[in-house]
């Protein structure tokens, strides 16, 4: 025991810092997270990928995370005031999203989803910005190449020829800025690509997007979100396999025949299919030789402990992954509506924070800026004054996919009440659903014009779109008279009615 430990034992105060009997075996490392990742990162990533390929709970957690964080895509809505230029920009962006993937396997929003999966599995993912030639036939000469975490070797730590420090594959200048990444030319585990094995290429940091959700200050590389749950997922998988094998054995009709000791114990035993070498069939009466006895194998049952044990283990895994239990196990039976809604609210707050702090900030905004630069320079987009007012023209709202609730009618009514009470605007409500208010208003106006032209009206009487005084069936009528709501069969006379009569 060193002097700090002796002083702590004498002063007391924090049990967590003592070294008494209960914490004697608790020896936490003081190494920085970068040292821990350098030592264990490749194994953690390999085990996480193995679980996602082979464990149902792990792959379900990853797919749930990607579906909730990205969904159909986190899409930009430009804040340019000129409606015509804004519409031109939005059309050009939408056309480019189909060409964004350098591999041609998906669009830009599919790359977002793949990035969310990779960050969950490996803790990080890289995108290399690929500028293309004007003759390549792209709407904007820019594409993205996704690189997995293994392409940037953790063991690449040295001093570059220019004197810069290279730490875990990332090159830093004298004041700690990232200036380059030293990628492998081919994946170290891809045996189908025999060439360029082990060769490293230096890529300027301006051409690389590093998507990572760091958990500690000064962290350079990512850690899998599966890391706190890998041990329990693997052991639970083994436990389930053993239980399945035990049930398989228990379902077999196995019999054991006990006979007196043979006269010649060294004689080879006959291949018996049943007692006394007789094959058993249903309803058959079998006679045994004198001295023989038959017993049926009865493996021990797990009783009522299997399901509660598995449920509580999955709860621990759910907490470690930050995924609600129903999303992890696809079990919708154990939770009621209120509990499920509370769990979803908490989960969606976490997802919203991750969307804007990681996905939008690290991937969406840099890609949007490089795309607009390339679009203006290539002549695909005409934005006068872009160089002088670039920061303002780059401003955009990034809108994630709207989440659905179990009871959408109640939420819609609550949203209408909030708008009517002035607690929120229609623009805000529409943006929360993942749409642009100006575009929605233009579509509504076009639909109303088409309905008037064709003599159609699909609006509910008294709806906010018509107004509370609108006459049913007359969409173009003005305010209704005060007595328009009285019915013809209303025979109840009020004092005013009698005076008028």
C-alpha positions as MATLAB code, in Angstrom:
seq = 'XXXXXXXXXXXXXXXXXXXXXXXXXXXXXXXXXXXXXXXXXXXXXXXXXXXXXXXXXXXXXXXXXXXXXXXXXXXXXXXXXXXXXXXXXXXXXXXXXXXXXXXXXXXXXXXXXXXXXXXXXXXXXXXXXXXXXXXXXXXXXXXXXXXXXXXXXXXXXXXXXXXXXXXXXXXXXXXXXXXXXXXXXXXXXXXXXXXXXXXXXXXXXXXXXXXXXXXXXXXXXXXXXXXXXXXXXXXXXXXXXXXXXXXXXXXXXXXXXXXXXXXXXXXXXXXXXXXXXXXXXXXXXXXXXXXXXXXXXXXXXXXXXXXXXXXXXXXXXXXXXXXXXXXXXXXXXXXXXXXXXXXXXXXXXXXXXXXXXXXXXXXXXXXXXXXXXXXXXXXXXXXXXXXXXXXXXXXXXXXXXXXXXXXXXXXXXXXXXXXXXXXXXXXXXXXXXXXXXXXXXXXXXXXXXXXXXXXXXXXXXXXXXXXXXXXXXXXXXXXXXXXXXXXXXXXXXXXXXXXXX';
ca = [
       0.000    0.000    0.000;
       1.512    3.334   -1.101;
       1.277    6.586    0.835;
      -1.848    7.753   -1.041;
      -3.683    4.565   -0.140;
      -2.585    4.815    3.491;
      -3.720    8.430    3.605;
      -7.070    7.521    2.043;
      -7.583    4.713    4.549;
      -6.827    7.114    7.401;
      -8.976   10.021    6.169;
     -11.841    7.935    4.742;
     -14.768    9.668    3.034;
     -15.196    7.884   -0.301;
     -15.702    4.148   -0.080;
     -15.077    3.926   -3.838;
     -11.484    5.045   -3.240;
     -10.707    2.679   -0.376;
      -8.798   -0.590   -0.609;
     -10.589   -2.569    2.068;
     -11.790   -6.136    1.786;
     -14.747   -5.488   -0.539;
     -12.645   -3.657   -3.143;
      -9.371   -5.479   -2.693;
      -9.633   -7.183   -6.079;
     -10.866   -4.074   -7.893;
      -7.761   -2.822   -9.691;
      -8.803   -0.297  -12.341;
      -6.277    0.768  -14.947;
      -5.098    4.363  -15.085;
      -4.113    4.136  -18.751;
      -5.585    6.674  -21.174;
      -8.303    5.513  -23.535;
      -5.892    5.818  -26.494;
      -3.542    3.283  -24.889;
      -6.451    0.950  -24.166;
      -7.721    1.196  -27.742;
      -4.235    0.549  -29.108;
      -3.994   -2.612  -27.001;
      -7.538   -3.989  -27.371;
      -9.210   -2.099  -30.208;
      -8.635   -4.634  -33.018;
      -9.929   -7.535  -30.889;
     -12.997   -5.564  -29.760;
     -13.865   -4.628  -33.337;
     -13.327   -8.192  -34.589;
     -15.533   -9.628  -31.833;
     -18.221   -7.007  -32.428;
     -18.313   -7.833  -36.142;
     -18.468  -11.560  -35.348;
     -21.446  -11.043  -33.045;
     -23.276   -8.945  -35.628;
     -22.757  -11.706  -38.181;
     -23.790  -14.549  -35.870;
     -25.885  -13.245  -32.957;
     -29.508  -12.273  -33.493;
     -29.638   -9.806  -30.612;
     -26.504   -8.003  -31.788;
     -27.651   -7.594  -35.391;
     -31.096   -6.504  -34.197;
     -29.537   -3.817  -32.007;
     -27.409   -2.523  -34.896;
     -30.295   -2.420  -37.352;
     -32.526   -0.734  -34.764;
     -29.888    1.913  -34.115;
     -29.406    2.624  -37.837;
     -33.143    2.740  -38.503;
     -33.803    5.184  -35.667;
     -30.795    7.458  -36.152;
     -31.020    7.745  -39.934;
     -34.179    6.071  -41.203;
     -34.877    7.365  -44.695;
     -32.101    9.921  -44.314;
     -31.217   13.189  -42.589;
     -32.019   15.687  -45.322;
     -31.039   19.355  -45.795;
     -33.436   22.230  -46.314;
     -31.570   25.275  -47.584;
     -32.147   28.618  -45.860;
     -31.583   30.656  -49.038;
     -34.219   33.377  -49.203;
     -34.649   33.401  -52.988;
     -37.344   30.751  -53.578;
     -36.324   30.054  -57.183;
     -32.632   29.568  -56.343;
     -33.533   27.475  -53.317;
     -35.692   25.174  -55.438;
     -32.919   24.876  -58.035;
     -30.407   23.975  -55.308;
     -32.715   21.390  -53.741;
     -33.345   19.712  -57.113;
     -29.626   19.562  -57.873;
     -28.861   18.104  -54.418;
     -31.544   15.443  -54.816;
     -30.162   14.452  -58.218;
     -26.609   14.230  -56.805;
     -27.577   12.049  -53.839;
     -28.123    9.146  -56.253;
     -24.519    9.535  -57.489;
     -22.842   10.167  -54.121;
     -21.546    6.631  -53.496;
     -18.250    5.963  -55.263;
     -19.081    2.244  -55.237;
     -22.510    2.853  -56.779;
     -24.290    0.660  -54.234;
     -26.570    3.211  -52.589;
     -27.337    6.936  -52.391;
     -26.121    9.545  -49.901;
     -28.816    8.645  -47.388;
     -27.853    5.000  -47.704;
     -24.280    6.050  -46.878;
     -25.635    7.761  -43.766;
     -27.264    4.512  -42.701;
     -24.085    2.521  -43.369;
     -22.119    5.101  -41.378;
     -24.500    4.742  -38.422;
     -24.051    0.950  -38.512;
     -20.262    1.212  -38.709;
     -20.033    3.677  -35.813;
     -22.159    1.332  -33.700;
     -20.081   -1.723  -34.604;
     -16.541   -0.350  -34.869;
     -16.872    3.002  -33.102;
     -15.849    4.984  -36.190;
     -15.919    5.142  -39.968;
     -14.055    7.164  -42.601;
     -15.173    8.774  -45.843;
     -12.714    9.844  -48.494;
     -13.871   12.748  -50.637;
     -13.264   11.900  -54.283;
     -13.258   14.832  -56.718;
     -14.151   13.685  -60.249;
     -13.464   15.030  -63.723;
     -16.048   17.048  -65.600;
     -16.206   14.315  -68.226;
     -17.336   11.641  -65.753;
     -20.973   12.584  -66.350;
     -21.938   13.455  -62.759;
     -24.350   16.254  -61.927;
     -21.710   17.508  -59.469;
     -18.132   16.118  -59.815;
     -17.909   14.751  -56.274;
     -18.290   11.289  -54.720;
     -17.720    9.635  -51.340;
     -15.776    6.446  -50.660;
     -16.517    4.734  -47.359;
     -13.525    3.181  -45.559;
     -13.926    0.897  -42.522;
     -11.953    1.454  -39.324;
      -9.530   -1.375  -40.107;
      -8.183    0.586  -43.071;
      -6.444    3.017  -40.689;
      -3.993    0.835  -38.695;
      -3.885    1.497  -34.968;
      -0.254    0.434  -34.801;
       0.797    3.201  -37.223;
       2.549    5.389  -34.608;
       5.792    7.123  -35.591;
       7.317   10.415  -36.700;
       6.769   11.499  -40.311;
       9.590   12.693  -42.565;
       8.380   16.277  -42.141;
       8.624   15.990  -38.341;
       4.904   15.632  -37.693;
       3.725   13.048  -35.186;
       1.721   10.083  -36.460;
      -0.525    8.632  -33.752;
      -2.693    5.596  -34.488;
      -2.616    6.380  -38.214;
      -3.433   10.098  -37.845;
      -0.794   12.734  -38.610;
      -0.724   15.892  -36.482;
       1.164   19.135  -37.044;
       3.132   21.070  -34.420;
       0.015   22.619  -32.837;
      -2.047   19.403  -32.772;
      -4.153   19.815  -35.890;
      -4.977   16.783  -38.025;
      -3.203   17.187  -41.345;
      -3.308   13.686  -42.868;
      -4.435   10.073  -42.476;
      -2.202    7.108  -43.338;
      -4.556    4.509  -44.813;
      -3.811    0.996  -45.992;
      -4.426    0.559  -49.715;
      -6.363   -2.640  -49.090;
      -8.219   -4.127  -46.152;
      -5.827   -6.174  -44.002;
      -8.316   -9.017  -43.729;
      -9.401   -9.203  -47.378;
      -7.624  -12.169  -48.901;
      -9.545  -11.743  -52.172;
      -7.381   -8.696  -52.985;
      -3.825  -10.063  -53.044;
      -2.099   -6.948  -54.346;
      -0.872   -3.919  -52.399;
      -0.816   -5.844  -49.117;
       0.477   -3.684  -46.282;
       1.086   -0.635  -48.471;
       0.154    2.690  -46.825;
      -0.936    5.891  -48.558;
      -0.982    9.379  -47.040;
      -4.287   11.206  -47.587;
      -4.622   14.911  -46.640;
      -7.088   15.557  -43.825;
      -9.047   17.939  -46.059;
     -10.067   14.901  -48.160;
     -11.126   12.725  -45.205;
     -14.227   12.769  -43.020;
     -13.790   10.924  -39.730;
     -17.126   10.028  -38.084;
     -16.590    9.134  -34.420;
     -18.463    9.499  -31.138;
     -15.653    9.991  -28.577;
     -16.356    9.177  -24.952;
     -13.240   10.731  -23.365;
     -11.207   13.885  -23.869;
      -8.270   13.522  -26.232;
      -9.612   10.291  -27.734;
      -8.266    9.667  -31.239;
     -10.025    6.503  -32.396;
     -13.431    5.013  -31.790;
     -14.636    2.160  -29.589;
     -17.491   -0.156  -30.536;
     -20.817    0.551  -28.825;
     -21.044   -3.215  -28.412;
     -17.941   -3.265  -26.173;
     -19.796   -3.197  -22.785;
     -22.085   -6.020  -23.938;
     -19.738   -8.322  -25.871;
     -19.017  -10.663  -22.951;
     -22.669  -11.094  -21.962;
     -23.836  -11.476  -25.556;
     -21.270  -14.184  -26.228;
     -21.903  -16.094  -22.990;
     -25.690  -15.835  -23.361;
     -25.336  -17.201  -26.886;
     -23.366  -20.164  -25.541;
     -25.927  -20.697  -22.774;
     -28.767  -20.704  -25.313;
     -26.908  -23.210  -27.497;
     -26.319  -25.511  -24.492;
     -29.971  -25.229  -23.501;
     -31.060  -26.024  -27.044;
     -28.808  -29.099  -27.155;
     -30.131  -30.204  -23.768;
     -33.708  -29.935  -25.018;
     -32.759  -31.888  -28.122;
     -31.328  -34.712  -26.020;
     -34.318  -34.642  -23.686;
     -36.673  -35.024  -26.662;
     -34.980  -38.257  -27.746;
     -36.460  -41.555  -26.536;
     -33.295  -43.154  -25.121;
     -33.400  -46.480  -23.218;
     -30.699  -48.250  -21.251;
     -30.703  -52.025  -20.797;
     -29.025  -53.388  -17.684;
     -27.966  -57.048  -17.927;
     -26.049  -59.389  -15.600;
     -22.320  -59.503  -16.144;
     -21.527  -61.652  -19.204;
     -19.622  -64.865  -18.791;
     -16.927  -63.576  -21.188;
     -16.513  -59.792  -20.560;
     -14.006  -59.490  -23.395;
     -16.441  -60.749  -26.029;
     -17.609  -58.053  -28.523;
     -21.070  -56.640  -27.733;
     -23.880  -57.075  -30.253;
     -25.388  -54.004  -31.918;
     -28.660  -53.725  -30.066;
     -31.461  -51.472  -31.305;
     -33.627  -52.219  -28.269;
     -33.897  -54.621  -25.387;
     -32.462  -57.990  -26.314;
     -31.704  -56.797  -29.833;
     -35.359  -56.186  -30.671;
     -36.399  -53.032  -32.564;
     -39.140  -51.194  -30.723;
     -42.304  -50.029  -32.492;
     -45.379  -48.247  -31.088;
     -47.715  -50.451  -29.047;
     -45.309  -53.370  -29.084;
     -44.949  -55.705  -26.103;
     -41.326  -56.631  -25.534;
     -40.223  -59.557  -23.413;
     -36.857  -59.215  -21.696;
     -34.447  -61.947  -20.895;
     -34.225  -62.981  -17.265;
     -32.106  -60.468  -15.325;
     -32.464  -57.598  -17.802;
     -33.946  -54.231  -16.784;
     -34.847  -51.165  -18.912;
     -34.653  -47.525  -17.799;
     -35.467  -44.386  -19.812;
     -33.062  -41.448  -19.828;
     -34.569  -38.347  -18.193;
     -32.207  -35.327  -18.459;
     -32.774  -32.641  -15.855;
     -35.100  -29.804  -16.874;
     -34.165  -26.132  -16.431;
     -37.436  -25.514  -14.643;
     -38.711  -21.962  -14.347;
     -35.325  -20.248  -14.090;
     -34.412  -20.095  -17.781;
     -36.733  -17.330  -18.972;
     -36.254  -14.964  -15.959;
     -32.479  -15.384  -16.192;
     -32.447  -14.683  -19.913;
     -34.778  -11.691  -19.502;
     -32.616  -10.007  -16.857;
     -29.461  -10.706  -18.864;
     -31.044   -9.088  -21.906;
     -32.025   -6.106  -19.752;
     -28.353   -5.691  -18.817;
     -27.356   -5.970  -22.484;
     -30.049   -3.453  -23.416;
     -28.715   -0.967  -20.869;
     -25.140   -1.502  -22.068;
     -26.083   -0.870  -25.701;
     -28.481    2.003  -25.023;
     -31.206    0.185  -26.988;
     -34.694   -0.305  -25.466;
     -35.402   -3.910  -24.542;
     -38.296   -4.321  -27.058;
     -36.000   -3.120  -29.862;
     -33.256   -5.524  -28.786;
     -35.323   -8.674  -28.248;
     -38.407   -7.933  -30.397;
     -40.422   -8.688  -27.252;
     -43.498   -6.434  -27.104;
     -45.338   -8.490  -24.468;
     -43.668   -7.422  -21.229;
     -44.206   -3.652  -21.571;
     -47.464   -1.708  -21.438;
     -48.227    1.384  -23.481;
     -47.085    3.928  -20.877;
     -43.803    2.170  -20.083;
     -43.026    1.662  -23.751;
     -43.700    5.311  -24.496;
     -41.436    6.473  -21.657;
     -38.648    4.198  -22.917;
     -39.060    5.520  -26.457;
     -38.968    9.149  -25.317;
     -35.678    8.563  -23.478;
     -34.220    6.616  -26.405;
     -35.237    9.248  -28.920;
     -33.647   12.019  -26.874;
     -30.359   10.109  -27.037;
     -30.791    9.486  -30.745;
     -31.592   13.151  -31.428;
     -28.457   14.257  -29.579;
     -26.355   11.772  -31.576;
     -27.932   12.820  -34.870;
     -27.014   16.478  -34.503;
     -23.727   16.161  -32.569;
     -22.225   13.358  -34.664;
     -23.998   12.608  -37.927;
     -24.984   16.147  -38.922;
     -21.913   17.919  -37.552;
     -19.255   15.458  -38.703;
     -20.715   14.072  -41.949;
     -23.668   16.002  -43.337;
     -22.384   19.560  -43.017;
     -18.868   18.899  -44.401;
     -20.284   16.946  -47.343;
     -22.846   19.676  -48.054;
     -20.143   22.360  -48.002;
     -17.825   20.430  -50.342;
     -20.764   19.609  -52.605;
     -21.820   23.242  -52.900;
     -18.241   24.335  -53.568;
     -17.927   21.742  -56.331;
     -21.363   22.616  -57.744;
     -20.551   26.328  -57.990;
     -17.030   25.806  -59.354;
     -18.213   23.317  -61.986;
     -21.039   25.597  -63.107;
     -23.773   23.159  -62.133;
     -25.184   25.725  -59.668;
     -25.458   29.477  -60.161;
     -25.212   31.381  -56.875;
     -24.152   35.018  -57.376;
     -21.970   36.303  -54.568;
     -21.167   32.805  -53.293;
     -17.517   33.522  -52.578;
     -18.282   36.661  -50.557;
     -21.338   35.222  -48.740;
     -20.465   31.531  -48.581;
     -21.269   30.956  -44.900;
     -24.806   32.330  -45.233;
     -25.547   30.420  -48.430;
     -24.343   27.204  -46.807;
     -26.882   27.534  -44.001;
     -29.385   24.677  -43.985;
     -31.669   22.829  -41.606;
     -30.967   19.096  -41.418;
     -34.230   17.246  -40.825;
     -34.226   13.617  -39.662;
     -36.998   11.203  -40.503;
     -40.100   11.712  -38.374;
     -40.682    9.134  -35.666;
     -44.050    7.406  -35.582;
     -46.042    6.861  -32.399;
     -48.352    4.019  -31.447;
     -51.372    6.361  -31.271;
     -50.809    9.010  -33.987;
     -54.318   10.504  -33.654;
     -53.689   11.707  -30.101;
     -50.338   13.191  -31.088;
     -51.850   14.922  -34.114;
     -54.632   16.428  -31.995;
     -52.084   17.587  -29.393;
     -49.990   19.171  -32.151;
     -53.024   20.990  -33.599;
     -53.912   22.274  -30.143;
     -50.341   23.545  -29.664;
     -50.452   25.390  -32.995;
     -53.845   26.931  -32.290;
     -52.690   28.030  -28.823;
     -49.622   29.711  -30.306;
     -47.178   27.379  -28.539;
     -45.553   26.360  -31.812;
     -45.729   27.281  -35.484;
     -46.760   25.204  -38.461;
     -43.236   25.635  -39.784;
     -41.843   24.024  -36.645;
     -44.433   21.244  -36.669;
     -43.763   20.438  -40.331;
     -39.987   20.530  -39.792;
     -40.333   18.020  -36.935;
     -41.962   15.686  -39.443;
     -38.941   15.972  -41.737;
     -40.433   18.262  -44.394;
     -39.931   21.816  -45.630;
     -42.866   24.085  -44.694;
     -42.538   26.196  -47.837;
     -42.635   23.149  -50.081;
     -45.615   21.708  -48.187;
     -47.511   24.989  -48.507;
     -46.848   25.109  -52.246;
     -48.109   21.542  -52.624;
     -51.237   22.285  -50.596;
     -51.977   25.395  -52.676;
     -51.533   23.410  -55.900;
     -53.859   20.674  -54.629;
     -56.545   23.205  -53.623;
     -56.364   24.822  -57.044;
     -56.711   21.436  -58.752;
     -59.634   20.480  -56.502;
     -61.496   23.737  -57.333;
     -60.886   23.159  -61.023;
     -62.278   19.624  -60.853;
     -65.046   20.399  -58.378;
     -63.531   18.257  -55.597;
     -63.150   18.886  -51.879;
     -61.633   16.300  -49.546;
     -61.415   18.553  -46.496;
     -63.367   17.737  -43.376;
     -65.989   20.350  -42.477;
     -64.681   22.584  -39.746;
     -61.050   21.588  -40.327;
     -58.338   24.230  -39.831;
     -57.782   24.281  -43.585;
     -61.378   25.455  -44.177;
     -61.921   27.636  -41.150;
     -64.472   27.222  -38.379;
     -67.136   29.288  -40.205;
     -66.888   27.497  -43.526;
     -70.139   26.113  -44.931;
     -69.927   22.329  -45.490;
     -69.662   21.511  -49.182;
     -68.764   25.064  -50.230;
     -64.984   25.444  -50.168;
     -65.031   28.896  -51.786;
     -67.779   30.408  -49.659;
     -67.031   33.238  -47.309;
     -67.913   33.438  -43.607;
     -71.270   31.866  -42.804;
     -74.080   34.002  -41.318;
     -74.634   33.889  -37.600;
     -77.716   31.654  -37.866;
     -76.198   29.266  -40.393;
     -75.609   26.695  -37.713;
     -79.272   26.535  -36.644;
     -81.137   23.454  -37.855;
     -84.558   23.478  -39.444;
     -86.084   21.197  -36.812;
     -84.946   23.322  -33.853;
     -88.284   24.086  -32.171;
     -86.882   25.218  -28.836;
     -87.784   28.876  -28.464;
     -85.412   31.107  -26.605;
     -86.542   34.446  -25.126;
     -84.981   36.256  -28.063;
     -86.841   34.022  -30.509;
     -90.161   34.761  -28.838;
     -89.479   38.509  -28.916;
     -88.571   38.350  -32.578;
     -91.770   36.453  -33.326;
];
